[in-house]
């Protein structure tokens, strides 16, 4: 798995106190220091990036800081894995936003330094110095190892595939997931409208300055990514991203379809877009997120590259 030595972004447990071009409020899919997508995005754009944990910070926490008020970032990206979207707004209260608008911000992408040091390493976890209080992968691996020891762990499933998936593991015709991934299909659909409403409120807070652009990044679940390969056809349409995208479209949110990009990468045979025995993406998956974000920004006129003379 490719690793950036050192990481190309800063992971902060403090307030937003120093300018960066991009601010990310996300979960562990943005926080794997040497591996995750902000490294790839930095190598494409040259932008400075700071990542904040959504379990300890909110959008309002960030926009209310003096640093944000005095010199706001170019972009704020709200990232979450699909399966936990249902929990991201549970304590926010009633959503009252009724606005539908777009901003016309446009920023320059500097010429990038392509001589980034990237190494291929065996991926492992260092849980001894984790400044954040929750990590989905640690929880998943703990349960998976318990399952190997013969304990009855009901929230891990091993699904049959119609053909081999592009995994580097010996077993390629099974998909290891957790229960939360399939439970999405039973969500109250009103909660998706509520989620879009809350995302719109976040957008309004971020873009009130007329300069910063708010972008939503919904990382698809592993089940969503490999859905076309599932033997169980009832699970092939368990994703909620299509429905959320419709609500986001009604509110004119910047809502790149990262699910489609991930599904296409898997269809194209990219190896370990998701890691075989992990809930997280592999290098190709994180690179796909960064590529799609960059291409989306260019296609929407949000960034452009200056031509050197």
C-alpha positions in Angstrom: 0.0 0.0 0.0 1.4 3.4 -1.0 2.4 5.7 1.9 3.5 9.3 1.9 6.6 10.0 3.8 6.0 12.4 5.5 2.2 12.9 5.2 1.3 15.9 3.0 -1.4 17.4 5.3 -1.8 18.3 8.9 -4.1 16.4 11.3 -5.2 18.6 14.1 -6.9 18.1 17.4 -6.8 21.9 18.1 -8.9 24.7 16.8 -8.5 26.0 13.3 -5.8 28.6 14.1 -3.6 28.8 11.0 -4.6 29.3 7.4 -4.7 26.3 5.0 -6.1 26.2 1.5 -8.4 23.3 2.3 -10.1 22.3 5.6 -11.5 18.8 5.9 -14.0 17.8 8.6 -14.1 14.1 8.4 -13.8 10.6 9.9 -11.1 8.0 9.8 -11.2 7.9 6.0 -9.5 11.3 6.0 -7.3 10.7 9.0 -5.0 7.8 8.1 -1.9 10.0 8.1 0.4 8.4 5.5 -2.3 6.7 3.3 -5.5 8.7 2.9 -6.8 10.8 0.1 -5.6 14.3 1.3 -2.0 13.2 0.4 -3.0 12.4 -3.2 -5.0 15.6 -3.4 -2.1 17.7 -2.2 0.2 16.1 -4.8 -2.3 17.1 -7.5 -3.0 20.7 -6.4 -0.2 21.8 -4.1 -2.8 23.0 -1.7 -2.1 23.0 2.0 -4.7 20.9 3.9 -5.8 20.5 7.5 -8.0 17.7 8.7 -10.3 17.9 11.8 -12.1 15.0 13.4 -15.8 15.3 13.2 -16.3 13.6 16.5 -14.6 16.5 18.3 -15.2 19.5 16.0 -18.2 20.9 14.1 -18.6 23.2 11.1 -19.6 26.0 13.4 -16.5 25.4 15.6 -14.4 26.0 12.5 -16.1 29.0 10.9 -16.3 30.8 14.3 -12.5 30.8 14.8 -10.6 34.1 14.3 -8.4 32.4 11.7 -11.4 31.5 9.6 -12.9 34.9 9.9 -9.8 36.8 9.1 -8.4 34.5 6.3 -10.9 31.8 5.3 -9.8 28.7 3.4 -10.6 28.2 -0.3 -12.5 25.0 0.4 -14.2 23.2 3.3 -14.9 19.5 2.7 -17.3 17.6 4.8 -16.4 13.9 4.6 -18.2 10.9 6.0 -18.4 7.2 5.3 -21.8 6.2 3.9 -22.9 3.8 6.7 -22.5 6.4 9.5 -24.3 9.2 7.7 -27.4 8.3 9.7 -25.6 9.3 12.9 -23.8 12.5 11.8 -26.7 14.9 12.5 -28.5 13.1 15.3 -27.7 15.9 17.8 -28.1 18.9 15.6 -31.8 19.6 16.3 -34.4 20.7 13.8 -33.2 21.8 10.4 -34.8 25.0 9.2 -32.8 25.8 6.1 -34.9 26.5 3.0 -32.3 28.3 0.8 -31.2 27.0 -2.6 -28.2 28.7 -4.0 -24.8 28.3 -5.6 -21.7 30.4 -5.2 -19.4 31.4 -8.0 -16.0 31.0 -6.3 -13.0 30.1 -8.5 -9.5 29.5 -7.2 -6.1 29.0 -8.8 -4.3 25.6 -8.6 -0.5 26.2 -8.3 1.9 24.2 -10.4 2.7 21.1 -8.3 5.9 19.5 -7.4 5.7 16.0 -8.8 8.7 14.7 -6.9 6.7 13.6 -3.9 8.3 10.7 -2.0 5.8 7.8 -2.0 6.7 4.4 -0.6 5.0 1.1 -0.8 4.7 -0.4 2.7 2.8 -3.0 4.6 -0.1 -1.2 6.1 -0.4 -1.5 9.9 -2.0 0.4 12.7 -0.3 2.3 15.5 -3.0 2.6 18.1 -0.7 3.6 20.9 -0.7 7.4 20.2 -4.2 8.0 18.7 -5.4 11.5 19.6 -8.9 10.7 18.5 -11.4 8.8 20.6 -12.9 6.6 17.9 -11.6 4.5 15.0 -13.9 2.4 12.9 -11.1 0.2 11.7 -9.8 -0.7 15.1 -13.2 -1.7 16.2 -13.7 -3.8 13.0 -10.4 -5.6 13.3 -10.9 -6.3 17.0 -14.2 -8.0 16.2 -12.8 -9.8 13.1 -9.9 -11.3 15.2 -12.4 -12.4 17.8 -14.4 -14.1 15.1 -11.3 -16.0 14.0 -10.9 -17.2 17.6 -14.3 -18.8 17.4 -16.4 -16.1 19.1 -19.9 -15.3 17.7 -19.5 -11.9 16.3 -22.8 -11.1 14.6 -21.8 -7.7 13.0 -19.2 -9.1 10.6 -20.4 -10.8 7.4 -18.7 -12.7 4.7 -20.8 -12.4 1.5 -20.6 -14.5 -1.6 -19.6 -12.9 -4.9 -20.6 -14.0 -8.4 -17.0 -13.9 -9.5 -13.6 -13.1 -8.1 -13.1 -9.5 -7.1 -9.9 -7.6 -7.7 -8.3 -8.3 -4.3 -4.7 -9.2 -3.5 -5.8 -11.7 -1.0 -6.0 -15.5 -1.6 -9.8 -15.5 -1.3 -11.3 -13.3 -3.9 -14.9 -14.6 -4.2 -16.0 -13.4 -0.7 -16.7 -9.9 0.6 -16.0 -9.1 4.2 -18.3 -6.3 5.6 -20.0 -5.2 8.8 -23.7 -5.2 9.5 -24.0 -1.4 9.4 -23.4 -1.5 5.7 -26.5 -3.5 4.9 -28.7 -1.8 7.4 -28.8 1.4 5.4 -31.6 0.0 3.2 -34.0 0.1 6.2 -33.3 3.7 7.1 -36.2 6.1 7.4 -36.1 8.0 4.1 -37.0 11.3 5.8 -33.6 11.2 7.5 -32.0 11.5 4.1 -34.0 14.7 3.4 -32.9 15.9 6.9 -29.3 15.1 6.1 -29.5 17.1 2.9 -31.1 20.0 4.9 -28.3 19.9 7.5 -25.6 19.8 4.7 -27.3 22.8 3.2 -27.1 24.6 6.6 -23.4 23.7 6.8 -22.9 25.1 3.3 -24.5 28.4 4.3 -22.3 28.7 7.3 -19.2 28.0 5.3 -20.0 30.1 2.3 -21.4 33.1 4.1 -18.1 34.9 3.4 -18.6 34.7 -0.4 -15.2 33.2 -0.8 -15.0 29.6 0.6 -16.7 26.7 -1.2 -18.3 23.9 0.7 -18.1 20.4 -0.8 -19.7 17.1 0.4 -17.7 13.9 0.2 -19.7 10.8 0.9 -17.3 7.8 0.8 -19.2 4.7 -0.3 -19.3 1.6 1.8 -17.4 -1.5 0.7 -20.8 -3.1 0.1 -21.7 -0.3 -2.3 -18.4 -0.5 -4.1 -18.7 -4.2 -4.9 -22.5 -4.3 -5.1 -22.5 -5.4 -8.7 -20.6 -8.6 -7.8 -22.9 -9.7 -5.0 -24.7 -13.1 -5.3 -27.5 -11.7 -3.1 -29.3 -9.4 -5.5 -31.4 -7.9 -2.7 -28.2 -6.2 -1.4 -27.2 -4.7 -4.7 -29.3 -1.6 -4.2 -28.7 -1.1 -0.5 -26.8 2.2 -1.0 -28.5 5.4 0.1 -26.2 7.7 -1.9 -28.5 7.9 -5.0 -31.4 9.1 -2.8 -29.2 11.6 -0.9 -27.8 12.9 -4.2 -31.3 13.7 -5.4 -32.0 15.8 -2.3 -28.6 17.4 -2.5 -29.3 18.3 -6.2 -32.5 20.0 -5.2 -30.5 22.2 -2.8 -27.7 22.7 -5.4 -25.1 21.3 -3.0 -21.6 20.5 -4.4 -22.0 16.7 -4.3 -19.5 14.8 -6.3 -20.4 11.2 -6.9 -17.5 9.4 -5.3 -19.5 6.2 -5.2 -19.6 6.1 -9.0 -15.9 6.7 -9.2 -15.1 3.9 -6.8 -17.5 1.5 -8.5 -15.9 2.3 -11.8 -12.4 1.7 -10.5 -13.4 -1.7 -9.2 -15.1 -2.5 -12.5 -11.9 -1.6 -14.3 -10.0 -4.2 -12.2 -8.0 -1.9 -9.9 -6.6 -4.1 -7.1 -7.6 -3.5 -3.5 -9.7 -0.4 -4.0 -10.9 -1.5 -0.6 -8.6 -3.7 1.5 -9.8 -7.3 1.6 -10.0 -7.6 5.4 -10.6 -4.0 6.4 -13.4 -1.5 6.2 -11.1 1.1 4.7 -9.9 1.8 1.2 -6.5 0.8 -0.2 -4.2 3.1 -2.1 -6.2 2.9 -5.3 -9.3 3.8 -3.5 -7.9 6.8 -1.8 -6.3 7.9 -5.1 -9.6 7.5 -6.8 -11.3 9.8 -4.2 -8.6 12.5 -4.8 -8.7 12.1 -8.6 -12.5 12.4 -8.6 -12.5 15.5 -6.3 -9.9 17.2 -8.5 -11.7 16.4 -11.7 -15.0 17.6 -10.2 -13.5 20.9 -9.1 -12.1 21.5 -12.6 -15.3 20.5 -14.4 -17.3 22.9 -12.2 -14.9 25.8 -12.7 -13.9 25.8 -9.0 -10.2 25.6 -9.8 -8.0 26.3 -12.7 -4.3 25.9 -13.3 -2.2 28.9 -14.3 0.0 28.3 -17.3 3.6 29.2 -16.7 5.2 31.5 -19.2 
